[in-house]
Amino acid sequence: MKRERAVELVEHVLRALDQGRAEWPLSLVTELHIFGSFARGAIEPHDVDIDVEFQIDRRWAEHFAGCLAYGRNPHSPMKRALTGGRRGCQFEFNFRDRADFEMTLLWRQDDTLRTALDRLHLIRPDPAAGRAARDAMLPQFEGIDQWIPRPIREAISDAVSTGAMAVERRVLASGPVTSLQAREHLAYRWTPSSPLYRAASAVITDWEQRGIDPCHGYLHGTGIRDKDTPYYAGFGWRYFTSIPACLTEYRGMEWLEVVRPTRTRPLDTLRILPRDHRLLDRVSWA
């Protein structure tokens, strides 16, 4: 996008934050930072990278738990309040302490809108500044990297580069589930309108189409029937740290990770396969 358009987007975010700072969830926000190519002055940034620092109250904790149970993005209300549905901003949340690069402060709790806008306009265009490169990228991450946190990209990239595991990119489609026990498992755990139900149904369909009995599968933290299962699946990286152990100690043959369960959009999935168990034994993502 043109830099002028990017500046307008950030100005909109700052005004929305100023106007809504007394209402939940924007009342939780403590700081706003920008980083990436826009912060470096790029004339045509791909998007605007914004870090939102916020505190957690009881209402947020309950909201987060509910979103986790139903496969929703807990940060969506905060993003909508800041953007009003406008596209072009890429948000991170409470990312400052995890970032290994500098960020530019735009707004701090109790700052005036004028102060924040002045900070924004102090960032001068720089024709020599290009787009920020994405760290720890594999070809399989292209187009979905915004849904794969950088620490996860780094961990998987390192494991692939050492030869410990291999990664394939797939798009799963839900379909009729043949196994009665798998259908009962789905109905017990999720409502049909849940994105997790759709993701789970697509995983089971994929297994059945490949001749795999889904009762040999471990689905998002729970076995469908068997205790010892060689086929694993997870959604939205909730069980990411379990992947090495499942592929070694528990003799897993694959892990299917539905990157972003949704009700309607394509179910982009990474198929993670053990390649060298000796090297994989050394991997720890705890």
Buried (B, 14 or more C-beta within 10 A) or exposed (E): BEBEEBBBBBBBBBBBBBEBBEEBBBBBBEBBBBBBBBBBBBBEBBBBBBBBBBEEEEEBEEBBEEBEEBBBBBBEBBBEBBBEEEEBBBBBBBBBEEEEEEBBBBBBBEBEBEBBBEBBEEBEEEEEBEBBEBEBBBEBBEEBBBBBBBEBBBBBBBBBEBEBBBBEBBEBEBEEBEBEEBBEBBEEBBEEEBBBBBBBBBBBBBBBEEEBBBBBBBBBEEBBBEEEBBBBBBBBBBBBEBBBBBBBEEEBBBBBBBBBBBEEEEBBBBBBEBBBEEBBBEBEBE
